[in-house]
Amino acid sequence: MKVKLQHIAHTRSGDKGDTSNIAVFAYTPEFYPLLKAQLTAERFKAFYAGAIKGDVIRYEVDNLDAMNFVCHGALGGGVSRSLCLDNYGKALSAAILGFEIEVPDALRPQLRGSHLLAEA
């Protein structure tokens, strides 16, 4: 079944200049391999449909079941220079929670907010 990222992970963010840093943490170790396989740097960047102009580099932090994405050219020239308020790191990290991940039915009981998902 496909679910939004928010059901299997949470995010944290920061920004400096024109670079946004977004960390994605799996809620459980069972979800982490799904994240690694499906949330690639290329798919991460494509999700933002052109809002990130530069490279996206993914760093895997296996001992924390997390990945860190460094997004260059993501803030319209920098937070203090941009008129595009929606591109701050916090907005970008909140947006990625809508990314869809394929999850095996066996992991359904571990999903956060699974009671809100329609029966497949």
The 8 nearest C-alpha neighbors of each residue, nearest first, counted from 0:
[[1, 102, 101, 103, 104, 2, 119, 100],
 [2, 0, 101, 100, 99, 102, 3, 103],
 [3, 1, 99, 100, 4, 101, 0, 6],
 [2, 4, 99, 97, 5, 98, 6, 100],
 [3, 5, 96, 6, 98, 7, 97, 99],
 [6, 4, 96, 3, 8, 7, 9, 97],
 [5, 7, 111, 110, 4, 3, 8, 112],
 [8, 6, 4, 5, 26, 110, 25, 111],
 [9, 7, 25, 26, 24, 5, 4, 6],
 [8, 10, 24, 23, 5, 25, 26, 11],
 [11, 9, 23, 22, 92, 24, 12, 21],
 [12, 10, 22, 21, 92, 23, 9, 13],
 [13, 11, 21, 20, 88, 89, 92, 22],
 [12, 14, 20, 88, 19, 21, 89, 15],
 [15, 13, 19, 88, 18, 20, 16, 12],
 [14, 16, 18, 17, 19, 13, 77, 78],
 [15, 17, 77, 18, 78, 14, 76, 74],
 [16, 18, 77, 74, 76, 72, 73, 15],
 [19, 17, 71, 15, 70, 16, 14, 73],
 [20, 18, 14, 70, 88, 13, 69, 73],
 [19, 21, 69, 13, 12, 68, 14, 70],
 [22, 20, 12, 68, 67, 11, 92, 19],
 [21, 23, 67, 11, 10, 66, 68, 12],
 [22, 24, 10, 66, 65, 9, 67, 8],
 [25, 23, 65, 8, 9, 64, 10, 26],
 [26, 24, 8, 27, 31, 64, 30, 7],
 [25, 27, 8, 7, 24, 30, 28, 9],
 [26, 28, 29, 25, 30, 31, 7, 64],
 [27, 29, 31, 30, 64, 25, 26, 32],
 [30, 28, 27, 31, 32, 33, 106, 25],
 [31, 29, 33, 28, 27, 32, 25, 7],
 [30, 32, 34, 28, 33, 25, 64, 29],
 [33, 31, 35, 34, 30, 36, 29, 28],
 [34, 32, 36, 31, 30, 35, 37, 102],
 [35, 33, 31, 38, 37, 32, 36, 30],
 [34, 36, 32, 33, 37, 38, 31, 39],
 [35, 37, 33, 34, 32, 38, 39, 31],
 [36, 38, 34, 35, 39, 33, 100, 42],
 [39, 37, 34, 35, 42, 43, 36, 40],
 [38, 40, 42, 41, 37, 43, 35, 36],
 [39, 41, 43, 57, 42, 55, 56, 44],
 [42, 40, 44, 39, 43, 45, 55, 38],
 [41, 43, 45, 39, 44, 40, 46, 38],
 [42, 44, 40, 46, 41, 45, 39, 38],
 [43, 45, 41, 46, 42, 47, 40, 51],
 [46, 44, 42, 48, 47, 43, 41, 49],
 [47, 45, 43, 44, 48, 42, 98, 95],
 [46, 48, 45, 50, 44, 49, 51, 43],
 [49, 47, 45, 46, 50, 44, 51, 43],
 [48, 50, 51, 47, 52, 45, 44, 46],
 [51, 49, 47, 48, 52, 73, 86, 74],
 [52, 50, 73, 49, 72, 53, 44, 47],
 [53, 51, 72, 73, 50, 49, 71, 54],
 [54, 52, 72, 71, 51, 55, 70, 73],
 [53, 55, 71, 70, 56, 52, 72, 51],
 [56, 54, 70, 69, 40, 71, 68, 44],
 [55, 57, 69, 68, 40, 54, 58, 70],
 [58, 56, 68, 40, 67, 59, 69, 55],
 [57, 59, 67, 66, 68, 60, 56, 69],
 [58, 60, 66, 61, 65, 67, 57, 35],
 [61, 59, 65, 66, 63, 62, 64, 58],
 [60, 62, 64, 63, 59, 65, 66, 31],
 [61, 63, 60, 64, 65, 59, 28, 66],
 [64, 62, 65, 61, 60, 24, 25, 66],
 [65, 63, 61, 31, 25, 62, 24, 28],
 [66, 64, 24, 60, 63, 23, 25, 61],
 [65, 67, 59, 23, 60, 58, 22, 68],
 [66, 68, 22, 58, 57, 21, 23, 59],
 [69, 67, 57, 21, 56, 20, 22, 70],
 [70, 68, 20, 56, 55, 19, 71, 21],
 [69, 71, 55, 19, 18, 73, 68, 54],
 [72, 70, 18, 53, 54, 73, 55, 17],
 [73, 71, 53, 52, 17, 51, 18, 74],
 [72, 74, 51, 71, 18, 70, 17, 75],
 [75, 73, 17, 77, 86, 76, 72, 78],
 [74, 76, 81, 77, 73, 17, 72, 83],
 [77, 75, 17, 74, 80, 81, 72, 16],
 [78, 76, 17, 16, 74, 80, 79, 75],
 [77, 79, 81, 80, 74, 16, 87, 17],
 [78, 80, 77, 81, 16, 76, 82, 74],
 [81, 79, 77, 78, 76, 82, 75, 16],
 [82, 80, 75, 83, 78, 77, 79, 76],
 [81, 83, 84, 80, 75, 78, 79, 85],
 [84, 82, 81, 85, 86, 75, 74, 87],
 [83, 85, 86, 82, 87, 81, 78, 74],
 [86, 84, 83, 87, 90, 91, 88, 89],
 [85, 87, 74, 84, 90, 83, 91, 88],
 [86, 88, 90, 89, 85, 74, 84, 91],
 [89, 87, 91, 19, 13, 14, 90, 12],
 [88, 90, 92, 91, 87, 12, 93, 13],
 [89, 91, 93, 88, 87, 92, 85, 86],
 [92, 90, 88, 94, 89, 93, 86, 87],
 [93, 91, 89, 94, 95, 90, 21, 10],
 [92, 94, 90, 91, 96, 95, 89, 10],
 [93, 95, 91, 96, 92, 97, 90, 98],
 [96, 94, 97, 98, 92, 93, 91, 4],
 [95, 97, 5, 4, 94, 98, 93, 3],
 [96, 98, 3, 95, 4, 94, 99, 5],
 [97, 99, 95, 4, 3, 96, 100, 46],
 [100, 98, 3, 2, 4, 1, 97, 101],
 [99, 101, 1, 2, 3, 4, 102, 98],
 [100, 102, 1, 0, 2, 99, 103, 33],
 [103, 101, 0, 1, 100, 104, 106, 2],
 [104, 102, 105, 106, 0, 101, 107, 1],
 [103, 105, 107, 106, 102, 0, 108, 119],
 [104, 106, 103, 107, 108, 102, 109, 0],
 [107, 105, 104, 109, 108, 103, 102, 110],
 [106, 108, 104, 109, 110, 105, 113, 103],
 [109, 107, 106, 110, 113, 105, 111, 104],
 [110, 108, 107, 106, 111, 113, 27, 7],
 [111, 109, 113, 6, 107, 108, 7, 112],
 [112, 110, 6, 113, 7, 109, 5, 26],
 [111, 113, 114, 115, 110, 6, 116, 5],
 [114, 112, 110, 115, 116, 111, 107, 108],
 [113, 115, 112, 116, 117, 111, 110, 108],
 [116, 114, 113, 112, 117, 111, 118, 6],
 [117, 115, 113, 114, 118, 112, 2, 119],
 [118, 116, 119, 115, 114, 113, 2, 0],
 [117, 119, 116, 114, 115, 113, 0, 107],
 [118, 117, 0, 116, 104, 1, 107, 2]]
